[in-house]
Amino acid sequence: MLASTAERVYWLGRFIERAENTARLMLVRHQLVLDLPKHVQPQWDLLLQVMGVEERFAKRHTAVNEKNIISFVFGERNNPSSIISSLSSARENMRTAREIMPSEAWEQTNSLYLRVARRSLKGLPRGSRHTVLNNIVQSCQQITGMLAGTMNHDAAYQFIRIGRNLERADMSTRIVDAASAGLTGSEEEASPYQNVLWISVLQSLSAYQMYRLTVQRQVNPQDVLAFLFLSEEFPRAVTHCLGELENGMTPLTEQQRALREIKRVRRRVKAMGYQSLEGPALSEFVHKVQVDLEALHNVIGLTWFSSEGA
């Protein structure tokens, strides 16, 4: 398999997953706005911080408000992390690898991109936000299912799988990071609503029912963190994603260095005491995991995509 093709399908997996999880991140913010009283609302600019695009936003907008942030994260083409940019990149990577792609997956990806492109010209008001974002999540899941169900599970599919699970682990940590900042207002005012915050995190990852099935206790931050980082069964938990990364790499050649990097991330995740993790300590831990995942991405690139790794 050509390194250029492997890199394209790897990024295809990442961009489809990024679009889905960015929509999920926006949904959790939107739902909290509806569920919580005004004096303990989450800050919208946290979306920019979690995605690392504060400077880009500042160059495009002077007012930091809900409307501008939603527009920037949803439909701003100059923001490489926006939903429209992710879908545009996924579409282009699939187009240039169409000879190995199922036609159904291409048609679904192209259709989703065109729908979001049209929607981005109109904005995303509160009244239609949940429907539009939920449709993006479902459409991305359809594309993922089509690739899994209609594509040969050869090296090309394994690179899609690797890209998808690395992006999924990273975005799951970012959604947790969005919750770690807590709510506005005094601690006394916000305290009664902390469970609402963590329920919304579970719901944004479609994890609420599986959490209740597994943990069988009321929602609390410590149990949610342990579930989302340590579960080997839940598909969006970090440990499960690392296992899927290992499984995807096993059939490939020259995978030893990448597998060692996965083991290093796994050790950090398993060693953390989640029962005492909160506030700044939680944010610091999430940042370290994200740095580890970025290092793993770099190893993947050097191993399979660059001339140095060939």
Summary of the structure (lengths in Angstrom):
residues: 310
radius of gyration: 19.2
end to end distance: 11.3
largest distance: 58.9
contacts: 1019
relative contact order: 0.13
helix: 77%
strand: 0%
